[in-house]
Amino acid sequence: MDRNESVLRELNLYPQWVRKEQPADESRGTACRADAGTEASCAPAVDTSAAEADIQRMGIAQPVLSADEGLNPSYASSPAEGRLGGGVADTQQLAVAQPAPSADEAFAPSGMPVEAESAAGVASEEPNREQLIAKLGWPELKAMVRDCTACRLRAGCTQTVFGIGNQQADWLFVGEGPGADEDARGEPFVGEAGKLLDNMLLALKLKRGNNVYIANVVKCRPSADAAGKQLPPRSDEIATCFPYLQRQIQLIQPKVIVALGKTAATALLKTGDVALGSLRGTVHDLNGIPLIVTYHPAYLLRSPLEKAHAWQDLCLAQHTMRDKYAL
């Protein structure tokens, strides 16, 4: 045998090395592997420092251990372990700096196959859903909302209701979610509540589609109870859909936002479950945009006495627009 082979045999590492320029001796390698699994009888004790010096002088790279030998307790307890001055950790450390084994043999430290670990690494580098939505323009955003199936609401509605109006509007009105009429037509506030909203806009000398954009917190019709009454969207449904509204606000850059109802107000201001009355009468700040809270038109239809309070809120919004922007 040559000197390289002799040194590797003394370290009980020879089975991992097969010279490319000559065929491997199968019988010799098999016998040594069998010994390595028991007491490594083919590896008499040697002076480690001298052997390592020989390896470095000849330019031989440190050996690569197979997955079985590097992690097998019987291999770690062999005499070679004592001569290398460590246990399993040292054995594994020798293998770290070497080229990766084949995909069939290699496993990540966590026990995941290399292929799975690689896939997990790629996934972690991909932008999350909110980051993706935050980069979309109007056409892409509309398409994503149209095709969205991210929550259970999509399965129970006819279509998504994206929003309508001037995409560079100064005024943005935000409601809760589509009702039955809106679900059928694909446009927000088109039923009786929509007619009342149009009257509220006229009171401000505004008109739907003219310097006004109308949207909802959720783009699909919320669920109904056993009696058929529409329920407010759940917190998880709001959280799933909210990035769409957030992107709409970023694209529109309105001068004033009017939140119509408790769901819209608490979602935009992230206040949690608080009474609508505690949010009225104040000019809130939403990332530099003034936000005024008022009642939802559907609530005003059920509680007409509150229309006077709603008018106060609209006047506050109008004064805010004039004072801040001299409009």
KOLTITOR-999505 format. One record per residue (C-alpha): x, y, z; residue number from 1. Coordinates in Angstrom, 3 decimals, m for minus. Layout:
// residues N
> X, Y, Z, NUM
...
This chain:
// residues 327
> 0.000, 0.000, 0.000, 1
> 1.120, 3.621, m0.572, 2
> 1.928, 6.084, 2.210, 3
> m1.406, 7.951, 1.954, 4
> m3.361, 4.752, 2.411, 5
> m1.188, 3.705, 5.309, 6
> m1.771, 6.967, 7.178, 7
> m5.525, 6.852, 6.629, 8
> m5.662, 3.241, 7.794, 9
> m3.831, 4.200, 10.977, 10
> m6.544, 6.802, 11.629, 11
> m9.266, 4.240, 10.909, 12
> m10.575, 6.510, 8.139, 13
> m9.401, 4.708, 5.088, 14
> m12.833, 3.327, 3.924, 15
> m13.931, 6.904, 3.169, 16
> m11.118, 7.457, 0.654, 17
> m11.003, 5.950, m2.790, 18
> m8.456, 7.354, m5.190, 19
> m10.067, 8.413, m8.457, 20
> m7.158, 7.230, m10.596, 21
> m7.370, 3.602, m9.469, 22
> m10.236, 1.189, m8.675, 23
> m11.248, 0.625, m5.099, 24
> m10.330, m2.620, m3.363, 25
> m13.844, m3.769, m2.445, 26
> m12.809, m6.669, m0.222, 27
> m10.401, m4.588, 1.814, 28
> m12.895, m1.726, 2.274, 29
> m15.686, m4.061, 3.337, 30
> m13.565, m5.784, 5.923, 31
> m12.441, m2.515, 7.477, 32
> m16.009, m1.223, 7.650, 33
> m17.079, m4.327, 9.497, 34
> m14.232, m3.843, 11.957, 35
> m15.111, m0.209, 12.405, 36
> m18.619, m1.230, 13.469, 37
> m17.168, m3.369, 16.298, 38
> m13.776, m2.557, 17.814, 39
> m11.933, m1.146, 14.771, 40
> m9.415, m4.013, 14.976, 41
> m7.706, m2.871, 11.772, 42
> m6.583, 0.381, 13.428, 43
> m3.709, 0.010, 15.923, 44
> m2.903, 3.000, 18.133, 45
> m0.634, 5.637, 16.594, 46
> 0.838, 9.024, 17.470, 47
> m1.904, 11.424, 16.330, 48
> 0.332, 14.460, 15.962, 49
> 2.719, 12.656, 13.667, 50
> m0.066, 11.267, 11.526, 51
> m1.781, 14.647, 11.168, 52
> 1.535, 16.264, 10.294, 53
> 1.978, 13.697, 7.521, 54
> m1.501, 14.447, 6.183, 55
> m0.887, 18.201, 6.136, 56
> 2.546, 17.769, 4.510, 57
> 1.076, 15.660, 1.721, 58
> m1.806, 18.125, 1.143, 59
> m4.539, 15.585, 1.889, 60
> m7.904, 17.120, 2.854, 61
> m9.645, 16.025, 6.032, 62
> m11.846, 12.965, 5.487, 63
> m15.598, 13.157, 4.958, 64
> m17.650, 10.888, 7.176, 65
> m20.785, 9.264, 5.859, 66
> m24.094, 10.094, 7.555, 67
> m24.171, 6.636, 9.184, 68
> m20.613, 6.753, 10.563, 69
> m20.751, 10.407, 11.619, 70
> m23.857, 9.899, 13.752, 71
> m23.547, 6.223, 14.752, 72
> m22.789, 5.869, 18.493, 73
> m20.790, 2.677, 17.853, 74
> m18.525, 4.601, 15.498, 75
> m18.080, 7.422, 18.025, 76
> m17.002, 4.932, 20.684, 77
> m14.275, 3.378, 18.525, 78
> m10.538, 3.794, 19.376, 79
> m10.318, 6.363, 16.567, 80
> m12.458, 8.690, 18.677, 81
> m9.924, 8.672, 21.459, 82
> m7.045, 9.354, 19.105, 83
> m8.897, 12.276, 17.494, 84
> m9.388, 13.803, 20.944, 85
> m13.190, 14.191, 20.918, 86
> m16.562, 12.553, 20.535, 87
> m19.384, 12.800, 18.075, 88
> m19.102, 16.599, 17.975, 89
> m15.497, 16.401, 16.773, 90
> m16.407, 13.773, 14.215, 91
> m19.194, 15.943, 12.847, 92
> m16.947, 18.996, 12.859, 93
> m14.562, 17.278, 10.470, 94
> m17.390, 16.786, 7.998, 95
> m18.709, 20.362, 8.091, 96
> m16.057, 21.922, 5.878, 97
> m16.369, 19.270, 3.172, 98
> m18.531, 19.299, 0.028, 99
> m22.112, 18.282, 0.703, 100
> m22.943, 14.575, 0.276, 101
> m25.484, 13.491, m2.281, 102
> m29.115, 14.454, m1.725, 103
> m29.972, 10.816, m1.050, 104
> m27.520, 10.594, 1.870, 105
> m27.342, 14.060, 3.380, 106
> m29.578, 15.274, 6.193, 107
> m29.794, 18.675, 7.828, 108
> m28.839, 18.962, 11.522, 109
> m32.518, 19.226, 12.389, 110
> m33.136, 15.844, 10.819, 111
> m34.842, 17.310, 7.736, 112
> m33.645, 15.971, 4.376, 113
> m31.501, 18.437, 2.468, 114
> m34.189, 18.837, m0.168, 115
> m36.756, 19.823, 2.491, 116
> m34.307, 22.159, 4.206, 117
> m33.528, 23.848, 0.911, 118
> m37.213, 24.280, 0.143, 119
> m37.791, 25.768, 3.589, 120
> m34.908, 28.170, 3.039, 121
> m36.339, 29.340, m0.277, 122
> m39.768, 29.846, 1.254, 123
> m38.355, 31.953, 4.080, 124
> m36.714, 34.260, 1.562, 125
> m39.908, 34.829, m0.408, 126
> m41.880, 37.969, 0.450, 127
> m44.885, 37.363, 2.678, 128
> m48.417, 38.136, 1.533, 129
> m48.551, 41.644, 3.001, 130
> m45.221, 42.580, 1.435, 131
> m46.439, 41.311, m1.918, 132
> m49.710, 43.252, m1.766, 133
> m47.864, 46.424, m0.713, 134
> m46.042, 46.437, m4.081, 135
> m49.058, 45.970, m6.346, 136
> m50.463, 48.582, m8.706, 137
> m54.190, 49.035, m9.351, 138
> m54.600, 46.342, m12.055, 139
> m52.643, 43.728, m10.099, 140
> m54.416, 44.592, m6.853, 141
> m57.849, 44.269, m8.468, 142
> m56.893, 40.916, m9.972, 143
> m55.599, 39.597, m6.661, 144
> m58.780, 40.639, m4.846, 145
> m60.915, 39.098, m7.588, 146
> m59.129, 35.751, m7.314, 147
> m58.659, 35.794, m3.534, 148
> m59.593, 32.684, m1.549, 149
> m57.537, 33.510, 1.535, 150
> m60.461, 33.248, 3.977, 151
> m63.780, 31.463, 4.248, 152
> m65.884, 34.454, 3.121, 153
> m65.086, 33.916, m0.552, 154
> m66.895, 30.582, m0.561, 155
> m70.119, 32.200, 0.622, 156
> m70.358, 35.231, m1.656, 157
> m71.178, 35.806, m5.305, 158
> m68.153, 37.966, m6.065, 159
> m65.626, 40.230, m4.438, 160
> m66.428, 43.945, m4.159, 161
> m63.202, 45.859, m4.732, 162
> m64.248, 49.500, m4.424, 163
> m65.281, 52.329, m6.718, 164
> m64.418, 55.930, m7.440, 165
> m61.637, 58.301, m8.378, 166
> m58.275, 56.641, m7.779, 167
> m56.735, 60.022, m6.931, 168
> m59.663, 61.170, m4.781, 169
> m59.264, 63.610, m1.903, 170
> m62.033, 61.829, 0.027, 171
> m62.056, 58.170, 1.009, 172
> m65.125, 56.626, 2.653, 173
> m64.629, 53.183, 4.208, 174
> m67.460, 50.867, 5.258, 175
> m67.631, 47.410, 6.797, 176
> m68.334, 44.991, 3.959, 177
> m70.703, 44.244, 1.090, 178
> m74.331, 43.494, 1.775, 179
> m76.695, 41.428, m0.365, 180
> m77.198, 44.189, m2.955, 181
> m73.488, 44.945, m3.152, 182
> m72.663, 41.253, m3.461, 183
> m75.054, 40.968, m6.406, 184
> m73.790, 44.060, m8.249, 185
> m70.097, 44.041, m7.302, 186
> m70.167, 47.673, m6.138, 187
> m70.105, 49.063, m2.571, 188
> m73.081, 50.936, m1.087, 189
> m75.704, 50.385, m3.780, 190
> m78.711, 49.404, m1.629, 191
> m80.749, 51.621, 0.677, 192
> m77.645, 52.371, 2.728, 193
> m75.914, 53.410, m0.485, 194
> m78.685, 55.878, m1.294, 195
> m78.304, 57.465, 2.133, 196
> m74.526, 57.675, 1.631, 197
> m75.088, 59.468, m1.676, 198
> m77.255, 62.012, 0.162, 199
> m74.532, 62.459, 2.776, 200
> m72.049, 63.125, m0.031, 201
> m74.378, 65.688, m1.607, 202
> m74.540, 67.493, 1.735, 203
> m70.752, 67.906, 1.467, 204
> m71.113, 69.004, m2.174, 205
> m69.527, 65.717, m3.225, 206
> m70.638, 63.024, m5.640, 207
> m69.844, 59.344, m5.978, 208
> m66.989, 58.895, m8.428, 209
> m66.106, 62.614, m8.424, 210
> m63.178, 63.207, m6.047, 211
> m64.559, 60.395, m3.874, 212
> m63.496, 56.775, m3.471, 213
> m65.636, 54.229, m1.610, 214
> m64.293, 50.941, m0.238, 215
> m64.895, 48.380, 2.502, 216
> m62.737, 46.721, 5.132, 217
> m63.556, 43.272, 3.722, 218
> m64.148, 42.632, 0.036, 219
> m66.539, 39.680, 0.403, 220
> m69.990, 39.611, 1.944, 221
> m69.742, 38.565, 5.613, 222
> m71.630, 35.562, 6.929, 223
> m75.201, 35.690, 8.209, 224
> m76.727, 34.154, 11.322, 225
> m79.475, 31.525, 11.386, 226
> m82.127, 34.219, 10.950, 227
> m80.388, 35.572, 7.867, 228
> m79.052, 38.718, 9.547, 229
> m75.630, 39.696, 8.276, 230
> m72.944, 39.490, 10.962, 231
> m69.892, 41.714, 11.281, 232
> m66.733, 40.131, 9.810, 233
> m64.610, 38.193, 12.270, 234
> m61.256, 39.528, 13.410, 235
> m59.337, 36.909, 11.407, 236
> m61.321, 37.788, 8.281, 237
> m60.552, 41.475, 8.777, 238
> m56.867, 40.726, 9.315, 239
> m56.724, 38.666, 6.120, 240
> m58.442, 41.290, 3.974, 241
> m57.056, 44.457, 5.537, 242
> m53.813, 44.554, 3.463, 243
> m55.975, 45.157, 0.368, 244
> m57.561, 48.264, 1.927, 245
> m54.189, 49.354, 3.213, 246
> m52.782, 49.216, m0.305, 247
> m55.781, 51.117, m1.681, 248
> m55.093, 53.903, 0.806, 249
> m51.434, 53.974, m0.190, 250
> m52.330, 54.241, m3.869, 251
> m55.087, 56.850, m3.429, 252
> m53.317, 59.008, m0.842, 253
> m56.563, 60.718, 0.187, 254
> m56.588, 63.990, 2.068, 255
> m59.341, 62.855, 4.473, 256
> m60.719, 59.435, 5.417, 257
> m64.223, 58.951, 6.810, 258
> m64.757, 55.651, 8.637, 259
> m68.396, 54.557, 8.378, 260
> m69.270, 52.469, 11.430, 261
> m67.496, 50.658, 14.229, 262
> m65.936, 47.880, 12.144, 263
> m64.249, 50.328, 9.776, 264
> m63.163, 52.663, 12.577, 265
> m61.636, 49.999, 14.841, 266
> m59.951, 48.215, 11.931, 267
> m58.335, 51.381, 10.599, 268
> m57.347, 52.761, 14.000, 269
> m56.516, 49.323, 15.486, 270
> m58.246, 50.221, 18.740, 271
> m59.725, 46.857, 19.540, 272
> m63.326, 46.468, 20.661, 273
> m64.314, 49.965, 21.769, 274
> m67.596, 51.850, 21.530, 275
> m68.098, 53.919, 18.403, 276
> m69.123, 56.906, 20.517, 277
> m65.659, 57.056, 22.081, 278
> m64.113, 57.522, 18.633, 279
> m66.492, 60.189, 17.306, 280
> m65.881, 63.917, 17.540, 281
> m62.098, 63.599, 17.182, 282
> m59.761, 64.016, 14.242, 283
> m57.603, 60.890, 14.308, 284
> m54.325, 60.490, 12.505, 285
> m53.762, 57.530, 10.182, 286
> m50.195, 57.710, 8.961, 287
> m50.480, 61.443, 8.444, 288
> m54.020, 61.351, 6.998, 289
> m56.853, 62.873, 9.066, 290
> m59.528, 60.302, 9.872, 291
> m63.037, 61.070, 11.133, 292
> m65.399, 58.441, 12.515, 293
> m69.168, 58.465, 12.013, 294
> m72.112, 56.065, 11.910, 295
> m72.642, 53.542, 9.145, 296
> m75.527, 54.497, 6.812, 297
> m77.238, 51.152, 7.504, 298
> m77.269, 51.987, 11.221, 299
> m78.695, 55.438, 10.478, 300
> m81.560, 53.810, 8.587, 301
> m82.403, 51.837, 11.732, 302
> m81.720, 54.763, 14.059, 303
> m82.776, 57.949, 12.251, 304
> m82.354, 60.086, 15.380, 305
> m78.597, 59.601, 15.061, 306
> m78.534, 61.393, 11.707, 307
> m77.968, 64.697, 13.492, 308
> m74.830, 63.297, 15.087, 309
> m73.704, 61.947, 11.729, 310
> m74.123, 65.422, 10.273, 311
> m71.859, 66.815, 13.010, 312
> m69.220, 64.256, 12.025, 313
> m69.446, 65.207, 8.361, 314
> m69.090, 68.889, 9.259, 315
> m65.948, 68.013, 11.245, 316
> m64.579, 66.215, 8.201, 317
> m65.359, 69.163, 5.941, 318
> m63.758, 71.664, 8.326, 319
> m60.689, 69.439, 8.599, 320
> m60.338, 69.395, 4.825, 321
> m60.663, 73.175, 4.617, 322
> m58.353, 73.939, 7.532, 323
> m55.639, 71.532, 6.515, 324
> m55.687, 72.002, 2.775, 325
> m57.499, 75.341, 2.325, 326
> m60.097, 73.632, 0.151, 327
